[in-house]
């Protein structure tokens, strides 16, 4: 959940993206804004192939969380799961950073996913999708991170709760958060049912 002020600052210009993409080989003049949600994403070409630069503000996504995510993606890729992978910069790093007056940003460059976007498919391949999700779940169950663990859903909800405490009139949002938290806590969380 990106702070609105950070989103506005990030969208004012492409300064952060331009500084970060300089750390990777790319075709000059091909960097284009793609979307902003919890992170900023830009499409860029390298030898006419599309890649995606993703970056976030340090206060919203600490370096350790990005490292944990990339570690998990590499684990999936090593085990044959069709996952995009981060590409090393010209400095040999998977994560680069830039310091600007508003703070530090961390970025990573990813290959483009193979396949066709779901919104372009006439008939959803439900069986293949289910097999893929089952494979992801099995790999998740067996995964043991070498470094930092990603934030749990409990930590994510605590973060949302802290944000809502700064806005005491958001009663409906707070009630919905409590409902979601109660529902998640009621779900079974054994090694077989949780990955």
Secondary structure, 3 states (H helix, E strand, C coil): CCCHHHHHHHHHCCHHHHHHHCCCCCCCCCCEEEEECCCEEEEEEECCEEEEEEEEECCCCCHHHHHHHHHHHHHHHHCCCCCCCEECCCCCCCCEEEEECCEEEEEEEEECCCCCCHHHCCCCCHHHHHHHHHHHHHHHHHCCCCCCCCCCHHHHHHHHHHHHHCCCCCHHHHHHHHHHHHHHHHCCCCCCCCC
